[in-house]
Amino acid sequence: MTASAFLYPWDVNGDPAAPARVAGLGVRQVTLASAYHSTRALTPRHPRHRVVTAEHAAVLYPLGDRWADRTLRPCPAGDWAPGDAWGEAADALADAGLEVHTWVVLAHSSRLGAEHPDTSVVNAYGDRYPWAPCIAQPATRAYLVDLAAEAAVRPGARGTELESLGWYGLPHLHAHDKTGGVALGEAGQYLMALCFCPACRAGYEQRDLDPDALAAAVRDALEPLWRGRAEDDGGWAEVVKLLGETYADATRAWRDTTARTLQEAAVAAVRAAAPDGFQVLLHADPVSYHCGANAGVDPAHILAVADGVVVPCTGGPGLLAPFAGQGRRAAVVAANLTVVSGMGGSPHTLAADAARARELGATELRLYHAGLASDADLAAVRRALTGR
């Protein structure tokens, strides 16, 4: 199977040994970040630094002219990725014989929420999620579609992987997150992700729902969870039980339609800007009401829209099965495996994990993350992929 390693430009730029080291792992491809959220990342082998702090969500290349008169626009990176950091790293990786694809993070930006608070998801209590742009808002959708096209189609890129192309919810997974004190489960996470910004309120009204009554019902449904009296989480069945079938089905229909149409528009925009043969994949979860970096999708729909999906498999390969056999015969189903031991990965079982993923329908591998992994982790990856 084709294997691709995730990288940041700062893993490569300034380290002449990095491209050959990555190529020596046995991967054929690199998925290189071109638009990314804020982060603090180790660079354990870089000759100039050990920690890179990306202070805000940014594009890692020079902005195009399309943003000149736009209110919503991406931010360029600071000194952690100056100039055309993506292009510099991509050229070095290509010279080492690696095929380079872009890695584009979309609906996850605390900077956008800080500068334009009205773009953020608003929960049933009126709390804003600055890291989570509401994908129902027309201006935000236009911003995300244009960002997808520009950040995906960089010079020399042979394809792209679009992350967070859907709803983002309560978990931020950054900035000293302290939201895990109450176990909300899937049902609680869904209820806390429901948005009540003006665009979503109008969407509920189109489905004959009173937004104020719905918000009150969401708060009532969440109350047992705050008190620790929730029963075992039953996924969607628990949402229906807590919120009622009418509200549950109507909110899910609104959110599913909103996400699907955004995904269709973004993929179409990328293809319009890209050369022939350009591959478009989405980081995806096969349960449409799930939120986060791996956007909830309907497998049959998304594989009819994009060229394939990247599926999280570090906790086990079970999420692969719903995508197997869906869509076009040539659709890519890439199993995303963490190979950083310190982040819960298991590089020493990569060969067995890859074999199991293939049995369940995976056609390719994604390895998270070659820049963050220790030398021992990378050695285990190399053994698994090359036998050396």
LINKADA-V578406 format. One line per field, one symbol per residue. burial: # if it has 16 or more other C-alpha atoms within 10 Angstrom, else .. A space follows every 50 residues. Layout:
BEGIN
burial=???
END
This chain:
BEGIN
burial=..###########....##..#################..###.##.... .#.#.########........######...##############.#.### #############...########...##########..########### ####..################...........##############.## ####....#.#..##.###.##..#....#....##.###.##...##.# #.####.###.##########..#...####################### .##.##########..#.######.##...##########....####.# #.##..##.###############..#########...
END
